[in-house]
Amino acid sequence: MAQETRRLYRAVFTLRPPAAPARGAAVENDNRPNLNSLPTLLKVEEAALLLRVSRKAAYSMVERHQIPGVVRIGTRIRIRSRDLIELIDSPHQKPTPLSWRSGR
């Protein structure tokens, strides 16, 4: 792993220490990543870490338009971190249309 990918992995997957709840308050477990710790545009490999899928699966999802916020800069592919977090946090996933090439 490249050093910057390791830094992103630590920023995303390091759980925040739980705060002591107020007396009688409901306990919430908020382990979502802090958006301020993420770069604006993520590499596909970094998005794969967030989605916990393989690099190959992440590229396939980009090709099938299953990941929102894809930005192409020349031949490079980047993904907006805010759009990816919204996808992860959304309670209901809309099914994506199957490709006409898949034969389904």
TIDO-316060 format. One record per residue (C-alpha): chain; y, x, z. Coordinates in Angstrom, 2 decimals, padded with zeros to 5 digits. Each point is the difference from the previous one (the first is absolute). Last residue first. Layout:
// residues N
@loba: A&north: Y&east: X&up: Z
...
***
This chain:
// residues 104
@loba: A&north: -010.38&east: -030.10&up: -018.27
@loba: A&north: -000.32&east: 002.31&up: -003.02
@loba: A&north: 001.90&east: 002.85&up: 001.67
@loba: A&north: 002.14&east: 000.53&up: -003.08
@loba: A&north: 001.99&east: -003.20&up: 000.52
@loba: A&north: 001.08&east: 001.45&up: 003.34
@loba: A&north: -000.50&east: -002.25&up: 002.96
@loba: A&north: 003.04&east: -001.77&up: 001.35
@loba: A&north: 001.06&east: 001.11&up: 003.48
@loba: A&north: -000.87&east: -002.20&up: 002.94
@loba: A&north: 002.97&east: -000.61&up: 002.27
@loba: A&north: -000.50&east: 001.63&up: 003.37
@loba: A&north: 000.90&east: -002.11&up: 002.98
@loba: A&north: 001.28&east: 001.47&up: 003.26
@loba: A&north: 002.27&east: 002.58&up: -001.65
@loba: A&north: 000.22&east: 003.15&up: 002.13
@loba: A&north: -001.87&east: 002.31&up: -002.40
@loba: A&north: 001.88&east: -001.28&up: -003.04
@loba: A&north: 003.32&east: 000.25&up: 001.88
@loba: A&north: -000.90&east: 003.59&up: 000.94
@loba: A&north: -000.62&east: 000.80&up: -003.68
@loba: A&north: 003.27&east: -001.56&up: -001.09
@loba: A&north: 001.92&east: 001.98&up: 002.65
@loba: A&north: -001.74&east: 003.27&up: -001.00
@loba: A&north: 001.03&east: -000.26&up: -003.65
@loba: A&north: -002.84&east: 001.46&up: -002.06
@loba: A&north: 000.23&east: 003.07&up: -002.23
@loba: A&north: -001.76&east: 000.85&up: -003.26
@loba: A&north: 000.85&east: 003.14&up: -001.94
@loba: A&north: -000.20&east: 000.17&up: -003.80
@loba: A&north: 003.72&east: -000.50&up: -000.46
@loba: A&north: 001.11&east: -001.67&up: 003.18
@loba: A&north: -002.15&east: -003.10&up: 000.35
@loba: A&north: 000.79&east: -002.24&up: 002.94
@loba: A&north: -002.64&east: -002.30&up: 001.50
@loba: A&north: 001.48&east: -002.44&up: 002.50
@loba: A&north: -002.98&east: -002.31&up: 000.32
@loba: A&north: -003.64&east: 001.15&up: 000.04
@loba: A&north: -002.51&east: -002.21&up: -001.80
@loba: A&north: 001.46&east: 000.74&up: -003.44
@loba: A&north: -003.48&east: 000.78&up: -001.43
@loba: A&north: 001.04&east: 003.58&up: -000.85
@loba: A&north: 001.49&east: 000.48&up: 003.49
@loba: A&north: -003.19&east: -001.34&up: 001.61
@loba: A&north: -002.05&east: 002.46&up: -002.07
@loba: A&north: 002.22&east: 002.86&up: 001.18
@loba: A&north: -000.55&east: -001.11&up: 003.61
@loba: A&north: -003.77&east: -000.22&up: -000.53
@loba: A&north: -000.08&east: 003.56&up: -001.35
@loba: A&north: 001.96&east: 001.30&up: 002.99
@loba: A&north: -002.45&east: -001.67&up: 002.34
@loba: A&north: 000.98&east: -002.94&up: 002.17
@loba: A&north: 001.53&east: -000.12&up: 003.46
@loba: A&north: 002.99&east: -002.02&up: -001.19
@loba: A&north: 002.42&east: 002.38&up: 001.71
@loba: A&north: -001.98&east: 003.05&up: -001.12
@loba: A&north: -000.20&east: -001.37&up: -003.56
@loba: A&north: 003.79&east: -000.41&up: 000.05
@loba: A&north: 000.25&east: 003.71&up: 000.81
@loba: A&north: -002.29&east: 000.91&up: -002.91
@loba: A&north: 002.02&east: -002.25&up: -002.32
@loba: A&north: 003.14&east: 001.93&up: 000.95
@loba: A&north: 002.44&east: -001.90&up: 002.15
@loba: A&north: 003.63&east: -000.88&up: -000.74
@loba: A&north: 002.47&east: -000.80&up: 002.77
@loba: A&north: -001.54&east: 002.58&up: 002.35
@loba: A&north: -001.67&east: -001.36&up: 003.12
@loba: A&north: 001.17&east: 000.75&up: 003.56
@loba: A&north: 002.76&east: -002.61&up: -000.15
@loba: A&north: -002.58&east: -002.62&up: -000.92
@loba: A&north: -001.67&east: 000.45&up: 003.40
@loba: A&north: -003.68&east: -000.65&up: -000.53
@loba: A&north: -001.52&east: -003.12&up: 001.52
@loba: A&north: -001.80&east: 000.48&up: 003.29
@loba: A&north: 001.64&east: -002.93&up: 001.75
@loba: A&north: -002.41&east: -001.27&up: 002.67
@loba: A&north: 001.71&east: -002.86&up: 001.75
@loba: A&north: -000.47&east: -000.78&up: 003.68
@loba: A&north: 001.31&east: -003.37&up: 001.14
@loba: A&north: 002.54&east: 000.25&up: 002.78
@loba: A&north: -000.78&east: -000.96&up: 003.61
@loba: A&north: 001.48&east: 003.19&up: 001.41
@loba: A&north: 001.59&east: 001.97&up: -002.77
@loba: A&north: -002.43&east: 002.00&up: -002.08
@loba: A&north: -000.18&east: 003.79&up: 000.43
@loba: A&north: 000.57&east: 001.50&up: -003.40
@loba: A&north: -003.04&east: 001.00&up: -002.01
@loba: A&north: 000.09&east: 003.51&up: -001.43
@loba: A&north: 000.61&east: -000.19&up: -003.73
@loba: A&north: -003.12&east: 000.62&up: -002.02
@loba: A&north: -000.03&east: 003.00&up: -002.27
@loba: A&north: -001.30&east: -001.34&up: -003.30
@loba: A&north: 003.17&east: -000.13&up: -002.07
@loba: A&north: 001.89&east: 003.06&up: 001.17
@loba: A&north: -003.17&east: 002.11&up: 000.23
@loba: A&north: -001.08&east: -000.98&up: -003.52
@loba: A&north: 003.50&east: 000.68&up: -001.31
@loba: A&north: 000.00&east: 003.48&up: 001.52
@loba: A&north: -003.48&east: 000.67&up: -001.40
@loba: A&north: 001.22&east: -001.10&up: -003.44
@loba: A&north: 002.96&east: 002.40&up: 000.34
@loba: A&north: -002.33&east: 002.89&up: 000.87
@loba: A&north: -002.28&east: -000.61&up: -002.96
@loba: A&north: -003.47&east: -001.22&up: 000.80
***
